[in-house]
Amino acid sequence: MKTQDRRNFIKDMGMLAAAAGITSLLPFDVMASGKKEFFKISLAEWSFHKALFAGKMTNLEFPLKAKNDFGINIVEYVSPFFNKKETDAAYLKELLTITKNEGIQNHLIMIDGEGDLGDLDEKARTKAVENHYKWVDAAKILGCLTIRVNAAGKGSEADVKTAVIDGLGRLTDYGKKNKINIIVENHGGYSSDGKWLSDVMKGVNSTYCGTLPDFGNFRINAERQYDMYQGVQDLVPFAKGISAKTFKFNDKGEEADIDYTRMFKIIYDSGFKGIVGIEWEGDSLSEEEGIRKTKVLLERVLAQYK
């Protein structure tokens, strides 16, 4: 039987068996065909940060650009590009209408500039927590399941960790009430230490709190660089998304400095199933070409797990 015919046969058999309630009698490969896909590809808005900051694109135009130009119907927003309209009901409704009409999934919003959740001053930390509430509310309106925040603060590793666990934990409580996940990216400072951030996750200890491992953000400071593969290994058990960062490509279409095959084996072996976001951040190609090359690379990786 040809491969495609066999796949169609397996699919049809699985559907018929499920309807008849006899799935336990099916061969293993028939049952396996119904398993959840390893990952789906989304597009992170930061990939267009040059165009957005230059006013060549707007937040409202981004989802359509993702779908029409790249065939990607899952999107990840970045807070500055809302231009302070995150509490504007009409604006959020317009964005939701655009995405609903086009069958685009609003996945998450990346939040920056709302204060340090690990501020050692309790009043400042509380203000930072409360500053994020409006983003939880916006995410809920848009149908996102998640917001990405930063685990930051100034002080010793131990003191900031304690403060972050408190601030992030309180924000997670608010997220839980609204059924919105609160996830942390390794994004500089202590958060780029995979062990430190995994300890924070264990401290918060909530199914509504997780991580967004980013392949390219493991520089703790000018003197300290955390191993990216160890970092993903540390963070992927808590991951509710993956940020597939790319900077440059070699002549084989591979990321020049990040071994994607190795990286995704770590992710696959962890049992992760979810959404992987394209985040192009290089200068050697245009934003459009960088996104296209990253998508081709991710599709090639995904094909290895079919």
N, C-alpha and C positions, 0 to 999 in steps of 0.2 A: 504494500500500500504506500502511495506517495506521502511525503511528510505532511503536506497541507491537507490531503484527504484524511490522514490519520488524526490530525488535530481537530478537524471538523467532526469526525466520527466520535472522538473522545468527548468533545463538547456536547454533542447531541445525546450521547449515552448518559453523560452526567446529568443533563437536564431531565431526561426521561426517568432516570433512576430517582432523582430527587422528588419528582412528582409522584412516583409510585411508592416512595418511602423505603427503597431497598438499597440505599447508598452503601451499606455495610457489605453488600455482596459484590461491589464493583472492584476491578483490579486496581492496584495502587496508583498506576499512572493516570487512570481516569479520575480518581479522587484528587490526585496532586494537581491536576489541571485547573481545579477550582480554587487553588490557594491564592492568597493576596499577593499582588505584584510587589517585588522588592521595593521599588520606589517610583514615584511620579515626579516629573520635572516641572518646577515653577520658575518664574523669573523675578529676581529681586530688583526693585526699582533703583537701587544704588548703582546698578550696571549702567544707568543713564544719568548719573549724577552731573556730568559735565553739561549735557544738553539741558537738564532741568535747572541747574543753577544759572545757565546762560539765558534762560527764558525761551529756549527753542522747543520745549515740551512742557506740558502741565501735568499735574497729578491726575486730572480727569482724562487726559489723553493716553496716559501710560497703559492702562489695561487693554485698550484697543490696539495699541502698538504691539503689545506682547502677542495678542492673538493673530492679528492680521499680517504682521511682518515676520513672526517667528513660529507661528502655530502652537503657542503656549497659552493655555487657558487657566492657569493657576498663577496668581500674582502675590507679591510681597511688597508692601508699601514702606516708606521711610517718613518719619514724622515731620521733618522740616518742610517737605514738599506739600504738606497740607496748607502751608501759609497761614497758620493760626486759625483755620476754619474747622478744627476738629470738634468744636462744640456747635457748629452751625448746622442746624437740622436740615435746612434746605440743601446745603452743599452735600451733606452725607447722603441724603435721599437721591440727589442727582447722580452721585458716584455709584450708589447701589443700583439705581435704574439702569445705568450704562452697563454694568457688569451682568446684571440679571438678564437683560435683553440679549446679551451676546453669549450667555452660558459660561461666563468667566467666574471662577471660584476665588473669592477673597480669602487668602490663607492667613496672613499675619500682618502686623504693623510693627516695624522696628522703631523703638522710641529712644530719642537722645535729647539731652539738654533739659531734663526735668529735675535735676538735683541728684545727689548721691544717696542711694539707698543704704550705703554703709557709712554715712556721715557719723562721726563720733559724738557730735552734738545731738542730743535726743530731739530737740525742737526742730532742728534743720532736717533731721532724718524723717521725722513725722511729716514735715512739709513736702519732702521729696516723695514720700509714699502717697500722700494725698494728691500731689501734682499728676500722678500717673492714673488716678481714677478716671479722669475724662477720656483717657485712651482706652481703658477697659470698656467704657460706655460706647465709644465710637466703634470699637471692634465688634461689639455686640450688635450694633445697628447695621454694620456692613456685612455681618454674617461670618466674620473671621472667628476662628477658634482660639487665637493666640496673639499675645503681644510679646515682643522681645525687649528686654530691659538690660541695664548694665549693673554689674555688681562692683560698685566703686566706692572709695573712701580714702581718706588720708590718715595714716597712722601705721602702727605695726601690723604685720600679717595677722597676728592673733586678735588684736583689737578690732581691726576692720572686719575680720571674719565673723566675730560675734555680732557686730553692728549690722552687717549685711544679712545675717540669718534672721535678725529681728525685723529689719525693714522689709526684706524680701518676703518674709513669712507673713507680715501684716498685709502686704500688697496681694499676696497669694490668697489670703482669706477673702479679700474683696473680689478677686478674680473668680474664686470658687463659687461665691454667691451668684455670680453672673455667668457661670460656666465658661469662663475664659481662662486659658492656660497662661501662666506667666513664665517665660523662659529667658535664660541668660546666655548671652554669647560670650565666648572668650574674646575680649575686646580691649586688651591692654591692661597694664597694672597687674594686680594680683589675680584678676580673672583669667589672665593668660597662662597661669600656672594650673595645669589640669588637675593636679592633686588637690590644690587649694579649693578650686571651684567644685570638685566632686564632694569635698568635705562640706561645703556650703549646702549642696543638694541634700546630703544626708542629714544636715542640721535642720533644714526646713521640713523635710520628710512629708511631702504632700504629692499626691498624684497630679495636682494642678500646677506643680512647679517642676521645670525641667531645664534642659540645655539646648543650645543651638550651636553645635560644634562648627567652627569656621576654620577651614584648612589654612588660611593665611594669617591668622591673628594670634600667634603664640609668642610674640615678643613682649616680655614682661616689662623691661626697661632697656635703656641703651646698652647695658652690660649683660643682661640675661635673656636668653632665648630658650624657650621650652621646646622639647622635641615634638614636632607636629604629629607624628604617628602615635607617640605615647599620649599626647594630649587628647587626640580623638579616642584612643583606647580608654582613657580616663572618663571622658564625658559622654560617650555614646550610650552607656547604659541608662542615662537620664534624658536622652535626646528625644525631642518632639519635632525635629526638623534638622536638616543638614544644610550648611552654607558651602556650596562648592565654589570656592574662590579660584579664580585664574588670573594670571598676570601676563604670561607669554607662552607661546607654543613653539615646539621644535618642528622640523620638516616632516615629522611623522604625524603631526596633529596632536601630540601629547603635551600636557603642561610641562614646561621645561624644567621646573624645579620641584614639582609635586608628583609623586608616583601615584597616579589615580588607581591603578590596579591594586597596589598595596593598600591604599586608603580604603577602597571599597570592600576589600576582603575583610578588613577589620570591622567595618560597618555591618557587612552581611553576617559575619560570624557572631555578632552581638545579638542578632535577631531583629534588628531594626527593620520596620516596614513603615514607610511614610513618604514625605515630600522632601525632595532635594532641590534647593534653589540655586539657579545660576547667578553668580555674582562676579562679573567681569570688572577688574580694577586695574587693567594694564594701560600702558601708553603706546605700545608698539603697533597697535591696530586701532581702528575706529571702534566706537562702542558697539555698533551694529555687527561688525565682523568678529569682534571678540565674543559677543553673545552667540553668534552662529557657530563658531568653532567650539565653544564650551558645550553647546547643545549636542553637537556631533560627537564630542568626546563622551558625554554622559550617555548618549544612546548606544555608543559602542560598548561602554562598561555594562550597561543594563542588558545588552544582548548576551553577555557572557553568563547571565543568571536566568535566562529563559528556559 
